[in-house]
């Protein structure tokens, strides 16, 4: 996990502008990373999928993270996929709860910001999250993430600010 999550620093998402991102801690399957934004320390929790389907396709590097909003607001769940995604095709499920994601290129956020706290609560109380997406080429994909360590990681993120 540490090795894969460490690759996160090199991918091209908004956080990658902060090349000095470093691992702060690792709990279960979630790592906490930090970087400086406008002179302030910012932390985010990140994990990689335990399983990717279908197995016969190249999924690239995939991550799910929870990071503070740039405006200093609440935490925002975010999915980063290793390929371009069809708009409206990303959904995250934890237990019986499903959350539709808004897509831009290879990144997805909760479509309804009012549902972000609900997703974060589901992550804290669940054991597994499944993300489903359809690539720009039409390939349906699915990723299973372990939620082991997410609560401790989010608590560490909150103390980092």
C-alpha positions as CSV (number, residue, x, y, z in Angstrom):
1,X,0.0,0.0,0.0
2,X,2.7,2.5,1.0
3,X,4.6,1.9,-2.3
4,X,1.5,2.3,-4.4
5,X,0.1,5.3,-2.5
6,X,3.5,6.9,-2.8
7,X,3.1,7.0,-6.5
8,X,0.2,9.4,-5.9
9,X,2.6,12.3,-5.7
10,X,3.5,11.9,-9.4
11,X,0.0,11.8,-10.9
12,X,-1.6,14.8,-12.4
13,X,-4.5,15.9,-10.2
14,X,-4.9,19.3,-8.5
15,X,-2.9,18.1,-5.5
16,X,0.1,17.2,-7.7
17,X,0.9,20.9,-8.0
18,X,2.3,20.4,-4.6
19,X,5.4,18.3,-5.5
20,X,6.5,18.3,-1.8
21,X,3.7,16.1,-0.7
22,X,4.9,13.6,1.8
23,X,3.5,10.7,3.7
24,X,2.5,11.6,7.3
25,X,1.0,8.3,8.5
26,X,-0.4,4.9,7.4
27,X,-3.3,3.2,9.1
28,X,-4.8,0.1,7.7
29,X,-5.3,0.6,4.0
30,X,-5.3,4.4,4.1
31,X,-2.3,6.8,4.0
32,X,-2.3,10.4,5.1
33,X,-0.2,12.9,3.0
34,X,0.6,16.5,3.5
35,X,1.7,19.5,1.4
36,X,1.7,23.3,1.8
37,X,-1.0,25.4,0.2
38,X,-0.7,29.2,0.6
39,X,1.7,28.7,3.5
40,X,-0.6,26.4,5.4
41,X,-0.2,22.7,6.0
42,X,-2.9,20.6,4.3
43,X,-3.4,16.9,4.7
44,X,-5.5,14.4,2.8
45,X,-6.3,10.7,3.2
46,X,-5.7,8.4,0.2
47,X,-6.1,4.7,-0.7
48,X,-5.7,2.5,-3.7
49,X,-8.2,-0.3,-4.8
50,X,-7.7,-3.8,-3.4
51,X,-9.4,-5.2,-6.6
52,X,-10.0,-3.9,-10.1
53,X,-12.4,-5.5,-12.6
54,X,-12.4,-6.6,-15.4
55,X,-8.9,-8.1,-14.9
56,X,-8.0,-8.2,-18.5
57,X,-7.9,-4.4,-19.0
58,X,-5.2,-1.8,-18.1
59,X,-6.7,0.3,-15.4
60,X,-3.8,2.7,-14.9
61,X,-3.3,4.2,-11.5
62,X,-6.5,4.6,-9.5
63,X,-7.0,6.4,-6.1
64,X,-9.7,7.5,-3.8
65,X,-9.0,10.4,-1.5
66,X,-10.6,12.7,1.0
67,X,-9.1,16.2,1.0
68,X,-10.1,19.6,2.4
69,X,-11.8,21.9,-0.1
70,X,-9.5,24.6,-1.4
71,X,-11.8,27.2,0.1
72,X,-11.1,25.8,3.5
73,X,-14.5,24.2,3.7
74,X,-15.3,20.6,4.6
75,X,-13.6,17.5,3.3
76,X,-14.3,16.5,-0.3
77,X,-14.2,12.9,-1.4
78,X,-12.5,12.5,-4.8
79,X,-11.8,9.6,-7.2
80,X,-8.9,9.7,-9.6
81,X,-8.9,7.1,-12.3
82,X,-6.1,6.0,-14.6
83,X,-8.1,6.9,-17.8
84,X,-10.7,9.3,-19.1
85,X,-14.2,8.6,-17.8
86,X,-17.6,9.0,-19.4
87,X,-19.6,11.9,-17.8
88,X,-22.2,10.7,-15.3
89,X,-20.8,7.1,-15.2
90,X,-19.1,7.1,-11.8
91,X,-20.9,5.8,-8.7
92,X,-19.6,5.0,-5.3
93,X,-21.3,2.4,-3.0
94,X,-20.8,1.7,0.6
95,X,-23.2,-0.9,2.0
96,X,-26.7,0.0,0.8
97,X,-25.8,3.7,0.1
98,X,-24.8,4.8,-3.4
99,X,-23.5,8.2,-4.4
100,X,-23.4,9.6,-7.9
101,X,-20.2,11.4,-8.9
102,X,-19.6,14.4,-11.2
103,X,-16.8,13.7,-13.7
104,X,-14.2,15.9,-15.3
105,X,-11.6,14.0,-17.5
106,X,-10.3,11.3,-15.1
107,X,-11.5,12.8,-11.8
108,X,-14.8,12.5,-10.0
109,X,-16.4,14.3,-7.1
110,X,-19.8,13.8,-5.3
111,X,-22.3,15.3,-7.7
112,X,-24.4,16.8,-4.9
113,X,-22.1,18.6,-2.4
114,X,-24.9,18.2,0.2
115,X,-24.2,14.4,0.1
116,X,-20.5,14.7,0.8
117,X,-21.0,14.3,4.6
118,X,-23.2,11.3,4.0
119,X,-20.5,9.6,1.9
120,X,-17.8,10.4,4.5
121,X,-20.0,9.0,7.3
122,X,-20.6,5.9,5.2
123,X,-16.9,5.5,4.6
124,X,-16.3,5.7,8.4
125,X,-18.9,3.1,9.2
126,X,-18.4,0.8,6.3
127,X,-15.8,-1.9,5.6
128,X,-15.7,-1.8,1.8
129,X,-16.4,0.8,-0.9
130,X,-17.1,-0.1,-4.5
131,X,-16.5,2.4,-7.3
132,X,-18.1,1.8,-10.7
133,X,-17.2,3.8,-13.8
134,X,-17.3,3.6,-17.6
135,X,-14.2,4.6,-19.5
136,X,-14.5,7.1,-22.4
137,X,-14.1,4.0,-24.7
138,X,-17.1,2.3,-23.1
139,X,-15.4,-0.2,-20.8
140,X,-17.3,-0.8,-17.6
141,X,-14.9,-1.0,-14.6
142,X,-15.3,-1.6,-10.9
143,X,-12.9,-1.1,-8.0
144,X,-13.1,-2.4,-4.4
145,X,-11.5,-0.3,-1.7
146,X,-10.9,-1.4,1.9
147,X,-12.1,1.1,4.4
148,X,-9.8,-0.3,7.1
149,X,-8.1,2.7,8.6
150,X,-10.2,5.4,7.1
151,X,-11.6,6.7,10.4
152,X,-8.1,7.1,11.9
153,X,-6.8,8.6,8.6
154,X,-9.6,11.2,8.6
155,X,-8.9,12.0,12.3
156,X,-5.3,12.6,11.4
157,X,-6.3,14.8,8.5
158,X,-8.4,16.9,10.9
159,X,-5.5,17.4,13.3
160,X,-3.2,18.4,10.4
161,X,-4.9,21.6,9.5
